[in-house]
Amino acid sequence: MKKSTYKKTAAWIVLLAVLLTGCAGKVADQNTKTSETGSASESKDTSGSGESDNKTVTTKEGKTVDVSGVTLRIAAASGTNGQTVIEAAGLDNTPYKVEFSILQGGNKVMEALAADQIDLGAGSQIPPLAASQASNQGNFKIIAVRYGSTLNQELIAAPDSEITSVEELKGKKVGYVKNTTAQYFLAKMLESAGLGWDDIDAQAFTTSDGATAILTGDIDAWASYDNSIRVPKQNGSKTIESAQDILSGNYLFYATPAAIEDEATHAAIEDWLNRWHEAHAWARENDEKWAEFYAPTVSQDVDEYLEQFREQNGDKIYACKPITDEVIADEQDIADTLEGLGTLTSHVDVKELFDDSFTEAVEGFTKYD
């Protein structure tokens, strides 16, 4: 087989793998329905599965709030379903209803918040910055940190490339995913190497298209994350630099102002965040049970997922953490970096994007690290 033909064949295999694995990131459930956002997603009503007869929750302030009339609408960017781990841990006996959706990207989560179609969203640090540029500032506030692993966020070289350092990328074609952590960490890597954005031929791709381009040699390097990095590496790509120590692990929870201000919805969110936090502690302590529960829902081999889960928690454990000055400063650095690249059209004072009304409650969650 000719080399070019082999590359094209391999690239198609990688593209298929990325797409299939990405699709598997949704929750497999026969009763799924289309989300109210109209986006490609899955929404599952998980209320009642724990047979809770209680109608109230007690807040951090010690106040008992009736939440029996609340339907908590939650959405996350593509990835692990946060409600699934709560179910696996047996913590899904909520006195309120939960509708959980997986949306295809953080921008879709922000759009759903803007349209008041969800109450609570989860995603990375980048989407709220872009959403804040809208006329209504996106109809959201950042309320807590969804701390987690920064593994598999890397800059990689094409399989046949001899490039081993960022310095060697001057004048080269470098792919990245726009408006994501990949664009941010690529800019930081270039800066550390004494290069600027204009020193490379930067090309924006979707995750699947970029994974294909790095295999065909259409680009020299590729900055991305998760399966769009993992799959090319399984097919010969090598790491130039990892973003593990560049990224903070401060993924975020966002809520609408209406949800924050409504006493019952606020109390339900506080309770759900604590369940999510405790469920991840259960998963770490019972990782084999968790892998057996979760892996089939995403069409992944149990042992493969277990290894991946242990690797991630060896890096940074998944936990709900409070908003701090360091969290805000980290978000400001990302905003300033993206503004310098022209991705953000105006300056963002990120302090305006945060709400601290959940901070005291989250500070009271059990510490596991």
Helices and strands as residue ranges (DSSP letters): H 3-24, E 41-45, E 56-58, E 64-66, E 71-77, H 82-88, E 97-103, H 106-114, E 120-123, H 127-131, E 141-147, E 153-157, G 166-169, E 173-176, H 181-192, G 197-199, E 201-204, H 207-216, E 221-225, H 227-234, E 238-242, E 250-255, H 257-261, H 263-285, H 287-294, G 295-298, H 302-315, E 319-321, H 325-340, G 350-353, H 359-363
